[in-house]
Every structure is written in C-alpha cells, then in structure tokens.
Amino acid sequence: MRAADAATLADASFQLYVSPRPEEMGGAIPRIAKVFARRDVRSFKVGRDLHGLLRADKIVACFAARRSGPGRGCAVWR
C-alpha cells in the first residue's frame, strides 16, 4: 500500500443511514439530533424535499472514526 493510500484510508469517514418512517419524522428529528451531538457526528444531510424525505437514505450522518459511529450508534435505535 502506498503512503498516499494509507493517508486516504486514515481520513476515511463512516456513514450511518437513518430512516424513520415519514409519519414519525417530526418526533424523530429532535431525538436524532441529540444522538448526533453525543456521537461526534462530523456532518449530516437530510432530504430536502418530499422525494428526498421518502427515500431510505433520507438522513445520513458522517463520522470521522468508526468507534464513534455506526458500531455504537445503532444500539441507540434498538
């Protein structure tokens, strides 16, 4: 592996897809925001219109390191 490839891998981000049901979006957003604040979410995006909010990937959170993201964040939703 080249040094440039190793650096790219070290900077890789991990993503968590959050997909509440459309009828639950209003109540889910505040809960999701609290979890994102506790889990070191680097950035996130939310569907911008009705089409975007009906997609399975309506909310995507990006983490700088796996230990703060999906492996631990998923337990919150169970």
Secondary structure, 3 states (H helix, E strand, C coil): CCHHHHHHHHCCCEEEEECCCHHHHHHHHHHHHHHHHHCCEEEEEECCCHHHHHCCCCEEEEECCHHHCHHHHHHHHC
